[in-house]
Structure formats: structure tokens, C-alpha cells
Amino acid sequence: MGVVGLGYVGLPLTLAYAGGGFETLGFDIDAVKSDAINAGRSYIKHIAADSIAAQVKAGNLKATTEFKQLKDVDAIILCVPTPLDEHFEPDLSYVVSTIEAILPHLRAGQTISLESTTYPGTTEEELVSRIEAAGFEVGKDIFVVYSPEREDPGNPEFAATNIPKVVGGHTPACLGAGKALYGSVFDQVVPVSSTKVAELTKLLENIYRSVNIGLVNELKLVADQMGIDIWEVIAAASTKPFGFKAFYPGPGLGGHCIPIDPFYLTWKAREFGVHTRFIELAGEVNRAMPAHVVYRCAEALNRQKKSVNGSKVLLIGLAYKPNVDDDRESPSYELIDRLAKQGAEVNYYDPYVPMIGMTRGHAHLAGTPSVSWDKKTITSYDLALISTWHACLNIEELVSWSKCIVDTRNATASLPEEVRQAKVLKA
């Protein structure tokens, strides 16, 4: 088994196959990742080093940067990034460069699966076309499938193998190969009629979340103006046992999927003359949330007779979701930039992200360290902004030490009402 791309999707997948008894080879252009795996170390918080070390010791797992070793594997799963460019259009450069890199090392009999989120038609247009141009007959020599990744980093309820796996093949023979590929380690395989259906399935899953989050974010703005706590409203609505699923507001969207995936469909839909107004409206609402949060920060500082310009702001939580070290597309970065642009001195605290690495769009922040969590440090700030709240953090300490707090995650809900009235402004 070969897995290309050893990030938040690829690493759990390599462990799933290695744990299933397959001789598994992980590929990544980043030697830091391959070296860590071969040494039995983890570079992702919620993946235990022991689980990697055990498979390496058993001889089931190795990692390399040498794509020429792909000739030795029977199946290749591609888990590479599919970001947006500066114009919010799909950037398939990682997919294209990867398939170009592996083409010289393909051999007849291999199965290739793309798991990267993308628009319907990508597997045919970018993989199948290139493989056939290299002289292989897809469905006979090489079997091509698309199977969307379904990862929820940090959620202990779901391991890689107990999440149903959707699979679409380019031909019936390809689908058969894909079912065998994933059925060997996944509890349930869900076959669909084509790679396009599988590609659109992934987009639907994340657009569903984006639209519903956009709805509650918009309702939050309305509720704020009416003096209503939207979190109390959601809790009350959640008691309905049918017809309602709770989604929660926040400072903006983060992670690799929800902020990005809807734009893959809106871009492709334009090719067919379709304007996806509903999806785009949700995107507009969600992208506007950081500006709203900064406005609430200005309100909180005004209560202290301070302006944003010249104030010290401590952002709590750089990761895009609680209890993980995953900061991909985190709205916290935009909050830092917006506050700094208005003249604030901004630092952050996140126990899971001790230093900011190279991130798309925020390279200027690379190398910035997290501050420490102690009374002396936190009391030195004019405002604490809760962008993400990890379970390991102490809300009583933060409230005790802070002059004022802007809470975007309802982290202060358990505190007495008089405490929240005195120090907390929800956003």
C-alpha cells in the first residue's frame, strides 16, 4: 500500500492499512514527516507516537520522499492539499504535480485513488487523462477511483476505519478494485456510480455544514441587536427531537474543508451557467464574521475607555477547532491581522500550537511563539479574545486575570451571570 501525502488525512490512513496487516509505504515531499514516522514519532497531536512506533517495529510501516518506490506498491492513495488561490478559485497544483511525479513509476495492475476534496470531474480530467496519455488503459491496466476523505481530527468517537467510505470508479472494473481496496480495512464501503458522484458527495457534506453555520452566524447578528443570547436559543431549539440539528456560531470558518470546498462547486457550476447563490451567500456571511468579532473587541475596549489602536490583545486559541493542533485556515489568523491593522499589539496563547509555522496567506506570522499561561502575562493585556477554547484551559483563571473578554465560543457559559456581565462580551 502506498499513501502520498502524510498530513491529517494521509497519516491516519497509513496507520489504518499498516494496522490491517498491509506493508504500507508513506510518501511525502517533506523529509521531516518521513523521518519522524521512521523514527516512531508523531507530528500530529491527536495521533499517538506509540501507534506509529508499533507499526514501524512490526515492519508494516515505512515512509520516504522517493517516489520511485511507488513501483513496489499495489495501490496508491493520493491525500494532497486542494486549496484556493487568491481569487477563491480551485488550486489543483498539488494534485497535478503529484500525478506528474508518480506517472514515471506506475505499472500495470495498480489501483490509484484520489481522496483530496475537489470539484466533480477532477478525477477524469486530471488523473485519467494523464494516465491514459502515458499509455495505460484505465479499467484494464490501471484502476482509478475517487474516495472522499472523511476525517474529524481530535474526535475519539471515530477512527479512520469505522467511518463509512464512499467510493466511485471510472469504470465498473475500477469500482470493483476500489471496493476491494477500501473494504480490506474499512468497516463499510458505500459504492456509487461514478467518480463525479463521489466528488460531489464530499462537497455536499461540507456545503451542508457551511450553509447551516452561515445561518446561525447571521442569526447571531440579529440576536445581538435584539439583546438575545443566541446560544440559549440554540440550546432550547436542540430539545426538539426531530427536524432540527444544532450548528453553532463562531469567529469564522476554519479547517481545510468548510472554508474551501463550497468554492470548488461554485467555480465548476459557472462552467454550466449556474449561479450558486445560496452557497455563495453562506460564504459571504461566514467570511464576514472576523470583522464582526473585531467590532465587538472595539466595543469591549470602549467600555474601558480605550481604543483598539494602542491596546494589547491576547488571542486565545490559534487552532481552528478545540483540542487539536490543526490550524489550517483558522479564522484566528485573520483576527490577528485585522486587530494589528487597527493598531493593536496582538499575541496569542495556544498550548497545542507553541509556534506559528508557515501557513498559506500568513507567512509574515511564521516563527511567532505562544505566550505563557500565567497571571503576570495575562493581566498585562487589555483584552482577551477567545477564538478557540481547548478543554485543558481554565476559564476561571482567564476571567480572574483578564480585564475584559470577548467570547466567540460560549466558553464562559458556566460562569455566574454577574461575572459575565462584569467582564464578558459575547461575539
RODO-2510 file (C-alpha; in nm, 4 decimals, decimal comma):
residues 427
     n   res          X          Y          Z
     1     m     0,0000     0,0000     0,0000
     2     g     0,1277     0,3485    -0,0849
     3     v    -0,0136     0,6712     0,0608
     4     v     0,1034     1,0009    -0,0877
     5     g     0,0727     1,2997     0,1465
     6     l     0,1240     1,2321     0,5166
     7     g    -0,0825     1,5068     0,6750
     8     y    -0,4069     1,4998     0,8743
     9     v    -0,5677     1,2615     0,6217
    10     g    -0,2733     1,0604     0,4942
    11     l    -0,1114     0,9698     0,8266
    12     p    -0,4248     0,8095     0,9805
    13     l    -0,4753     0,6226     0,6539
    14     t    -0,1249     0,4782     0,6573
    15     l    -0,1814     0,3623     1,0143
    16     a    -0,5145     0,2043     0,9185
    17     y    -0,3561    -0,0037     0,6444
    18     a    -0,0437    -0,0868     0,8445
    19     g    -0,2664    -0,1897     1,1351
    20     g    -0,4638    -0,4070     0,8935
    21     g    -0,1506    -0,6051     0,8171
    22     f    -0,0553    -0,4365     0,4918
    23     e     0,3024    -0,3453     0,4136
    24     t     0,2463     0,0287     0,3928
    25     l     0,4723     0,2913     0,2441
    26     g     0,4057     0,6604     0,3120
    27     f     0,5280     0,9244     0,0678
    28     d     0,5739     1,2956     0,1333
    29     i     0,7981     1,5643    -0,0156
    30     d     0,8613     1,6840     0,3410
    31     a     1,1540     1,4818     0,4798
    32     v     1,0695     1,5997     0,8318
    33     k     0,7492     1,3939     0,8191
    34     s     0,9031     1,0829     0,6679
    35     d     1,1942     1,0940     0,9125
    36     a     0,9543     1,1321     1,2067
    37     i     0,7487     0,8307     1,1005
    38     n     1,0548     0,6114     1,0501
    39     a     1,1711     0,7120     1,3997
    40     g     0,8298     0,6292     1,5500
    41     r     0,7424     0,9919     1,6275
    42     s     0,4156     1,1772     1,5739
    43     y     0,3865     1,5338     1,4443
    44     i     0,0076     1,5499     1,4883
    45     k    -0,1240     1,5919     1,8431
    46     h    -0,4169     1,3500     1,8362
    47     i    -0,2147     1,0687     1,6740
    48     a    -0,0127     0,8828     1,9360
    49     a     0,3558     0,8221     1,8688
    50     d     0,3129     0,4725     2,0148
    51     s     0,0743     0,3761     1,7343
    52     i     0,3305     0,4821     1,4734
    53     a     0,6242     0,3183     1,6518
    54     a     0,4345    -0,0112     1,6875
    55     q     0,3713    -0,0379     1,3119
    56     v     0,7274     0,0624     1,2255
    57     k     0,8617    -0,2013     1,4658
    58     a     0,6288    -0,4640     1,3181
    59     g     0,7700    -0,3889     0,9732
    60     n     0,4332    -0,2745     0,8368
    61     l     0,5140     0,0972     0,8026
    62     k     0,7872     0,2976     0,6365
    63     a     0,7991     0,6494     0,4951
    64     t     1,0073     0,8026     0,2184
    65     t     1,0465     1,1035    -0,0101
    66     e     1,1497     0,8796    -0,3037
    67     f     0,8563     0,8404    -0,5426
    68     k     1,0453     0,5775    -0,7428
    69     q     0,9477     0,3283    -0,4730
    70     l     0,5847     0,3567    -0,5889
    71     k     0,6603     0,0811    -0,8415
    72     d     0,6692    -0,1610    -0,5474
    73     v     0,3138    -0,0925    -0,4248
    74     d    -0,0145    -0,2397    -0,5470
    75     a    -0,2338     0,0617    -0,4670
    76     i    -0,1659     0,4341    -0,4378
    77     i    -0,3892     0,6713    -0,2412
    78     l    -0,3378     1,0437    -0,3007
    79     c    -0,4035     1,2711     0,0002
    80     v    -0,2644     1,6048    -0,1132
    81     p    -0,3939     1,9588    -0,0454
    82     t    -0,6516     2,1265    -0,2688
    83     p    -0,6550     2,4912    -0,1516
    84     l    -0,7982     2,8041    -0,3117
    85     d    -0,5896     3,0675    -0,4860
    86     e    -0,6028     3,4393    -0,4083
    87     h    -0,9145     3,4737    -0,6270
    88     f    -1,1040     3,1997    -0,4387
    89     e    -1,0663     2,9630    -0,7341
    90     p    -0,9527     2,5981    -0,7115
    91     d    -0,5785     2,5394    -0,6929
    92     l    -0,5119     2,1887    -0,8210
    93     s    -0,1373     2,2380    -0,8457
    94     y    -0,0678     1,9802    -0,5725
    95     v    -0,2853     1,7187    -0,7442
    96     v    -0,1337     1,7877    -1,0861
    97     s     0,2270     1,7950    -0,9659
    98     t     0,1733     1,4727    -0,7697
    99     i     0,0221     1,2765    -1,0573
   100     e     0,3012     1,4036    -1,2852
   101     a     0,5579     1,2894    -1,0287
   102     i     0,4158     0,9388    -0,9960
   103     l     0,3459     0,8730    -1,3662
   104     p     0,7001     0,7523    -1,4460
   105     h     0,6733     0,4925    -1,1688
   106     l     0,3336     0,3401    -1,2478
   107     r     0,2966    -0,0185    -1,3622
   108     a     0,0086    -0,2276    -1,4863
   109     g    -0,2152    -0,3746    -1,2184
   110     q    -0,2063    -0,0809    -0,9776
   111     t    -0,5083     0,0952    -0,8316
   112     i    -0,4951     0,4727    -0,7823
   113     s    -0,7388     0,6571    -0,5564
   114     l    -0,7736     1,0315    -0,5145
   115     e    -0,9039     1,1434    -0,1736
   116     s    -0,8401     1,5193    -0,1977
   117     t    -1,1558     1,7304    -0,1948
   118     t    -1,2269     1,8734    -0,5393
   119     y    -1,4943     1,9578    -0,7954
   120     p    -1,6822     1,6925    -0,9967
   121     g    -1,4778     1,5865    -1,2974
   122     t    -1,1317     1,6283    -1,1480
   123     t    -1,0503     1,2566    -1,1383
   124     e    -1,1379     1,2190    -1,5060
   125     e    -0,9803     1,5436    -1,6214
   126     e    -0,6573     1,5372    -1,4223
   127     l    -0,5841     1,1709    -1,3392
   128     v    -0,7465     0,9549    -1,6043
   129     s    -0,6380     1,1785    -1,8932
   130     r    -0,2736     1,1795    -1,7843
   131     i    -0,2625     0,8074    -1,7079
   132     e    -0,4070     0,7247    -2,0493
   133     a    -0,1681     0,9685    -2,2188
   134     a     0,1146     0,7705    -2,0544
   135     g    -0,0001     0,4619    -2,2447
   136     f    -0,2166     0,2810    -1,9894
   137     e    -0,5769     0,1754    -2,0425
   138     v    -0,7778     0,2814    -1,7366
   139     g    -1,0041    -0,0008    -1,6274
   140     k    -0,7736    -0,2648    -1,7664
   141     d    -0,4106    -0,1709    -1,6918
   142     i    -0,4646     0,0853    -1,4150
   143     f    -0,7754     0,1175    -1,1974
   144     v    -0,8763     0,4721    -1,0977
   145     v    -1,1200     0,5629    -0,8206
   146     y    -1,2231     0,8638    -0,6160
   147     s    -1,2989     0,8250    -0,2447
   148     p    -1,3508     1,1437    -0,0435
   149     e    -1,1647     1,1686     0,2856
   150     r    -1,3783     1,1822     0,5978
   151     e    -1,1605     1,2885     0,8886
   152     d    -1,2677     1,4638     1,2082
   153     p    -0,9362     1,5440     1,3807
   154     g    -0,9469     1,5001     1,7558
   155     n    -1,2840     1,3230     1,7663
   156     p    -1,2220     0,9972     1,9595
   157     e    -1,5595     0,8559     1,8545
   158     f    -1,4367     0,7973     1,5002
   159     a    -1,1269     0,6073     1,3935
   160     a    -1,0300     0,6079     1,0267
   161     t    -1,1787     0,2630     0,9685
   162     n    -1,5233     0,2974     1,1296
   163     i    -1,6357     0,5887     0,9103
   164     p    -1,8304     0,4658     0,6028
   165     k    -1,6140     0,5044     0,2889
   166     v    -1,7762     0,6352    -0,0296
   167     v    -1,6084     0,5036    -0,3473
   168     g    -1,6682     0,5832    -0,7137
   169     g    -1,4809     0,4200    -1,0038
   170     h    -1,4030     0,5410    -1,3562
   171     t    -1,5271     0,2042    -1,4919
   172     p    -1,7072    -0,0924    -1,3330
   173     a    -1,3714    -0,2700    -1,3067
   174     c    -1,2263     0,0364    -1,1342
   175     l    -1,5140     0,0378    -0,8864
   176     g    -1,4515    -0,3283    -0,8113
   177     a    -1,0864    -0,2526    -0,7413
   178     g    -1,1838     0,0423    -0,5203
   179     k    -1,4266    -0,1695    -0,3184
   180     a    -1,1543    -0,4274    -0,2633
   181     l    -0,9004    -0,1575    -0,1742
   182     y    -1,1113     0,0065     0,0952
   183     g    -1,3131    -0,2972     0,2008
   184     s    -0,9934    -0,4589     0,3243
   185     v    -0,9684    -0,2179     0,6202
   186     f    -1,2897    -0,0103     0,6377
   187     d    -1,5961    -0,1446     0,8167
   188     q    -1,8346    -0,0189     0,5476
   189     v    -1,7819     0,0761     0,1826
   190     v    -2,0503     0,2788     0,0051
   191     p    -2,0162     0,2328    -0,3725
   192     v    -2,1541     0,4999    -0,6053
   193     s    -2,1955     0,5020    -0,9812
   194     s    -1,9073     0,7317    -1,0818
   195     t    -1,6131     0,9351    -0,9620
   196     k    -1,8212     1,2510    -1,0221
   197     v    -2,0907     1,1317    -0,7811
   198     a    -1,8258     1,0608    -0,5175
   199     e    -1,6650     1,4028    -0,5732
   200     l    -1,9977     1,5845    -0,5372
   201     t    -2,0832     1,3789    -0,2286
   202     k    -1,7870     1,5279    -0,0442
   203     l    -1,8818     1,8802    -0,1493
   204     l    -2,2429     1,8292    -0,0373
   205     e    -2,1293     1,7134     0,3073
   206     n    -1,9257     2,0277     0,3661
   207     i    -2,1586     2,2724     0,1906
   208     y    -2,4360     2,1458     0,4202
   209     r    -2,2253     2,2462     0,7187
   210     s    -2,1168     2,5776     0,5660
   211     v    -2,4729     2,6843     0,4875
   212     n    -2,6042     2,5918     0,8327
   213     i    -2,3146     2,7631     1,0090
   214     g    -2,3792     3,0686     0,7915
   215     l    -2,7425     3,0603     0,9028
   216     v    -2,6605     3,0610     1,2750
   217     n    -2,3885     3,3232     1,2238
   218     e    -2,6457     3,5508     1,0612
   219     l    -2,8978     3,4774     1,3357
   220     k    -2,6301     3,5633     1,5906
   221     l    -2,6033     3,9139     1,4423
   222     v    -2,9797     3,9566     1,4645
   223     a    -2,9919     3,8187     1,8186
   224     d    -2,7118     4,0533     1,9302
   225     q    -2,9127     4,3549     1,8171
   226     m    -3,2206     4,2241     1,9969
   227     g    -3,0332     4,1569     2,3199
   228     i    -3,0910     3,7817     2,2912
   229     d    -2,8320     3,5152     2,3687
   230     i    -2,8169     3,3002     2,0522
   231     w    -2,6504     3,0185     2,2475
   232     e    -2,9535     2,9955     2,4761
   233     v    -3,1786     2,9904     2,1694
   234     i    -2,9813     2,7052     2,0108
   235     a    -2,9882     2,5068     2,3359
   236     a    -3,3646     2,5460     2,3566
   237     a    -3,4193     2,4525     1,9916
   238     s    -3,1991     2,1456     2,0383
   239     t    -3,4586     1,9936     2,2713
   240     k    -3,6791     1,9285     1,9671
   241     p    -3,6335     1,5560     1,8975
   242     f    -3,6940     1,5812     1,5221
   243     g    -3,6365     1,8235     1,2360
   244     f    -3,3529     2,0200     1,3975
   245     k    -2,9760     1,9737     1,4188
   246     a    -2,7686     2,2175     1,6187
   247     f    -2,4983     2,4249     1,4499
   248     y    -2,3046     2,6897     1,6364
   249     p    -2,1762     3,0385     1,5528
   250     g    -1,8106     3,1337     1,5706
   251     p    -1,5457     3,3846     1,4643
   252     g    -1,5315     3,2458     1,1103
   253     l    -1,4701     2,9143     0,9396
   254     g    -1,1531     2,7083     0,9757
   255     g    -1,0078     2,3761     0,8727
   256     h    -0,9295     2,2536     0,5248
   257     c    -1,2872     2,1670     0,4252
   258     i    -1,5669     2,4070     0,5145
   259     p    -1,3972     2,7402     0,4226
   260     i    -1,2759     2,5981     0,0907
   261     d    -1,4948     2,3211    -0,0500
   262     p    -1,8051     2,5278    -0,1387
   263     f    -1,5955     2,7423    -0,3717
   264     y    -1,4917     2,4333    -0,5682
   265     l    -1,8550     2,3740    -0,6602
   266     t    -1,9446     2,7383    -0,7268
   267     w    -1,6425     2,7630    -0,9596
   268     k    -1,7347     2,4476    -1,1519
   269     a    -2,1041     2,5408    -1,1633
   270     r    -2,0212     2,8569    -1,3586
   271     e    -1,8942     2,6323    -1,6396
   272     f    -2,2535     2,5100    -1,6725
   273     g    -2,4093     2,8567    -1,6450
   274     v    -2,5372     2,8003    -1,2913
   275     h    -2,5067     3,0682    -1,0230
   276     t    -2,4996     2,9001    -0,6808
   277     r    -2,6486     3,1945    -0,4914
   278     f    -2,7434     3,0062    -0,1761
   279     i    -2,3948     2,8619    -0,1286
   280     e    -2,2228     3,1901    -0,2073
   281     l    -2,4449     3,3841     0,0348
   282     a    -2,3473     3,1490     0,3178
   283     g    -1,9836     3,2042     0,2225
   284     e    -2,0285     3,5804     0,2388
   285     v    -2,1868     3,5619     0,5853
   286     n    -1,9164     3,3313     0,7211
   287     r    -1,6313     3,5376     0,5753
   288     a    -1,7764     3,8487     0,7382
   289     m    -1,7601     3,7085     1,0910
   290     p    -1,3998     3,8125     1,1708
   291     a    -1,4953     4,1746     1,1001
   292     h    -1,7889     4,1408     1,3403
   293     v    -1,5627     3,9955     1,6100
   294     v    -1,3166     4,2843     1,5735
   295     y    -1,6086     4,5272     1,6051
   296     r    -1,7069     4,3566     1,9314
   297     c    -1,3470     4,3852     2,0516
   298     a    -1,3667     4,7600     1,9880
   299     e    -1,6894     4,7716     2,1897
   300     a    -1,5284     4,5858     2,4807
   301     l    -1,2270     4,8173     2,4811
   302     n    -1,4520     5,1229     2,4616
   303     r    -1,6072     5,0144     2,7915
   304     q    -1,2605     5,0620     2,9405
   305     k    -1,2266     5,3985     2,7669
   306     k    -0,9623     5,2502     2,5359
   307     s    -0,9321     5,2282     2,1604
   308     v    -0,8142     4,9306     1,9584
   309     n    -0,5187     5,1406     1,8476
   310     g    -0,2518     5,1025     2,1144
   311     s    -0,4278     4,8285     2,3114
   312     k    -0,2744     4,4904     2,3934
   313     v    -0,4909     4,1973     2,2828
   314     l    -0,4340     3,8328     2,3721
   315     l    -0,5995     3,5876     2,1327
   316     i    -0,6850     3,2555     2,2998
   317     g    -0,6729     2,9522     2,0684
   318     l    -0,4956     2,9517     1,7336
   319     a    -0,6182     2,6078     1,6170
   320     y    -0,9375     2,6130     1,4113
   321     k    -1,1226     2,3752     1,6476
   322     p    -1,0924     2,2656     2,0114
   323     n    -0,8427     2,0119     2,1430
   324     v    -0,6299     1,9742     1,8279
   325     d    -0,3143     2,1342     1,6898
   326     d    -0,4706     2,1828     1,3443
   327     d    -0,4502     2,5500     1,2451
   328     r    -0,5320     2,5118     0,8753
   329     e    -0,7357     2,8110     0,7512
   330     s    -0,8015     2,9142     1,1117
   331     p    -1,0009     3,2394     1,1436
   332     s    -0,7670     3,3285     1,4302
   333     y    -0,5096     3,4397     1,1749
   334     e    -0,7468     3,6871     1,0179
   335     l    -0,8439     3,8179     1,3627
   336     i    -0,4764     3,8788     1,4426
   337     d    -0,4222     4,0615     1,1147
   338     r    -0,7366     4,2737     1,1431
   339     l    -0,6612     4,3821     1,5001
   340     a    -0,2975     4,4551     1,4170
   341     k    -0,4057     4,6618     1,1167
   342     q    -0,6122     4,8780     1,3542
   343     g    -0,3060     4,9383     1,5695
   344     a    -0,3409     4,6738     1,8400
   345     e    -0,0483     4,4766     1,9752
   346     v    -0,1650     4,1172     1,9340
   347     n    -0,0216     3,7975     2,0814
   348     y    -0,1716     3,4526     2,1147
   349     y    -0,1862     3,1599     2,3541
   350     d    -0,2396     2,8029     2,2384
   351     p    -0,0856     2,5050     2,4219
   352     y    -0,1150     2,2936     2,1066
   353     v     0,0462     2,5448     1,8696
   354     p     0,3602     2,6612     2,0526
   355     m     0,4899     2,8442     1,7465
   356     i     0,3290     2,9571     1,4213
   357     g     0,4622     2,7696     1,1202
   358     m     0,4434     2,8538     0,7521
   359     t     0,0777     2,8980     0,6612
   360     r    -0,0882     2,9975     0,3355
   361     g    -0,1585     3,3702     0,3411
   362     h     0,0040     3,4397     0,6799
   363     a     0,3735     3,3762     0,6233
   364     h     0,4517     3,7058     0,7973
   365     l     0,3470     3,5452     1,1279
   366     a     0,5748     3,2399     1,0943
   367     g     0,8023     3,1960     1,3931
   368     t     0,5739     3,3828     1,6340
   369     p     0,5643     3,1939     1,9668
   370     s     0,2726     3,1437     2,2002
   371     v     0,2889     3,3442     2,5220
   372     s     0,2779     3,1644     2,8556
   373     w    -0,0335     3,0965     3,0626
   374     d     0,0175     3,2744     3,3943
   375     k    -0,1316     3,5609     3,5888
   376     k     0,1506     3,8069     3,5214
   377     t     0,1290     3,7551     3,1453
   378     i    -0,2473     3,7606     3,1046
   379     t    -0,3078     4,0597     3,3330
   380     s    -0,0767     4,2635     3,1097
   381     y    -0,3338     4,2598     2,8264
   382     d    -0,6246     4,4978     2,7862
   383     l    -0,8438     4,2334     2,6240
   384     a    -0,8563     3,8531     2,5959
   385     l    -1,0251     3,7299     2,2774
   386     i    -1,1453     3,3678     2,2883
   387     s    -1,1240     3,2394     1,9323
   388     t    -1,0942     2,8665     2,0142
   389     w    -1,1402     2,7111     2,3559
   390     h    -0,9490     2,3934     2,4432
   391     a    -1,0784     2,1674     2,7215
   392     c    -0,7434     2,1856     2,9012
   393     l    -0,7755     2,5618     2,9598
   394     n    -0,9026     2,7117     3,2845
   395     i    -1,1855     2,9586     3,2277
   396     e    -1,1914     3,0702     3,5932
   397     e    -0,8238     3,1710     3,5756
   398     l    -0,8719     3,3542     3,2476
   399     v    -1,1674     3,5531     3,3779
   400     s    -0,9932     3,6264     3,7079
   401     w    -0,6768     3,7505     3,5387
   402     s    -0,8291     3,9378     3,2412
   403     k    -0,9508     4,2959     3,2336
   404     c    -1,2196     4,2041     2,9825
   405     i    -1,3038     3,9147     2,7492
   406     v    -1,4653     3,8795     2,4100
   407     d    -1,6028     3,5257     2,3879
   408     t    -1,6791     3,3828     2,0414
   409     r    -1,7262     3,0216     2,1599
   410     n    -1,9567     3,0486     2,4640
   411     a    -1,6650     2,9293     2,6788
   412     t    -1,7833     3,1460     2,9680
   413     a    -2,1347     2,9962     2,9805
   414     s    -2,0689     2,8124     3,3086
   415     l    -1,9685     3,1270     3,4969
   416     p    -2,2083     3,3158     3,7250
   417     e    -2,4168     3,5743     3,5429
   418     e    -2,2767     3,8612     3,7467
   419     v    -1,9214     3,7664     3,6467
   420     r    -2,0115     3,7528     3,2793
   421     q    -2,1942     4,0834     3,2986
   422     a    -1,8898     4,2462     3,4519
   423     k    -1,6175     4,1166     3,2218
   424     v    -1,7510     3,9261     2,9188
   425     l    -1,8861     4,0395     2,5839
   426     k    -2,0060     3,7640     2,3536
   427     a    -1,9317     3,7824     1,9824
***
